[in-house]
């Protein structure tokens, strides 16, 4: 025999208070994550700077320069670290580094890298290639901005990023090594030449920079 007990008004009030408390706690934790602790992030970043803090440092294989993180959106940096931890991105070293990071660690690291605010002048290559890339980048502007300076924190700033890193990233989105249906859909019909033109345009803009040990 099943006995059903009616929830009294007083009990309902208690339940509502508990739920409200949980919501407030979740929001508070979220706000703490969103702010991040820049000083703690600077300590955690000591490991990251072994690659990301050396100008021109290259990935072993395939060979490309590791990305500049200085000046990047904090929210995008967190999403990137989550992607490596959740295996949505395929770089073995980054997966190993991200595996032990807590959500707070990620937000603290992001707060450190975003705290550097001086834009770096981009590196021009062929002016004809930059012009071709600018024309092709028109379809990217809605998310990444006209010159790669995205105004939406979940979308990365591309301006000033290493060209060879941008080529590698776009290739990974196109071939599924990075799990992002939106980017895969945008890149699936682009040729290698299209990707190289886009990378040349964005890398020539003023924007991201290498955050070094001295910063």
Secondary structure, 3 states (H helix, E strand, C coil): CCCCCCCCHHHHHHHHHHHHHHHHHHHHHHHHHHHCCHHHHHHHHHHHHHHHCCCCCECCCCCCECCCCECCCHHHHHHHHHHHHCCCCCCHHHHHHHHCCCHHHHHHHHHHHHCCCCCECCCCCCHHHHHHHHHHHHHHHHHHCCCCCCCCCCCCCCCCCCHHHHHHHHHHHHHCCCCCHHHHHHHCCCCHHHHHHHHHHHHCCCECECCCCCC
